[in-house]
């Protein structure tokens, strides 16, 4: 499944990398592209392995970020 989420709290390249790494660290993630300018994350993932809640928890655990969508 491919889905684009909004990401609250990103302000710099360091933030972008932290969010990207947090999502990529989960099992079932195929491709992650985080865009700092429009504050979004496009994620291609296996919904049988990882859930949207898993994605949200990983992002919020990586810092002051919130995945919306």
MOURJO-V900264 format. One record per residue. PHI is phi in degrees with one decimal (999 if undefined). D_CENTER is the distance of its C-alpha to the mean C-alpha in whole Angstrom. Layout:
PHI:D_CENTER  PHI:D_CENTER
This chain:
999:14  -117.8:12  -145.2:10  -111.4:9  -115.9:7  -87.1:9  -125.0:7  -88.4:11  102.4:12  -80.0:11  -129.1:15  -149.7:15  -62.3:14  -60.7:14  -61.4:11  -57.2:9  -65.0:10  -62.3:9  -65.8:5  -60.6:6  -63.7:8  -62.1:7  -70.4:5  -63.0:8  -72.6:10  -80.6:10  -72.1:13  94.9:13  -91.3:10  -94.9:12  -140.4:10  -129.4:7  -132.0:8  -102.8:7  -112.0:10  -69.7:12  -62.7:15  -100.0:13  52.4:10  -133.4:8  -134.1:5  -97.3:7  -126.9:7  -106.3:10  -144.4:11  -92.5:14  -67.6:14  -82.4:17  -109.3:15  -130.7:12  -105.4:12  -60.8:10  -61.0:11  -61.7:10  -62.0:6  -62.0:7  -64.4:10  -63.7:8  -67.3:6  -68.0:9  -73.9:11  -86.2:10  158.6:12  -88.9:13  -118.4:9  -136.3:9  -91.9:7  -119.6:9  138.3:11
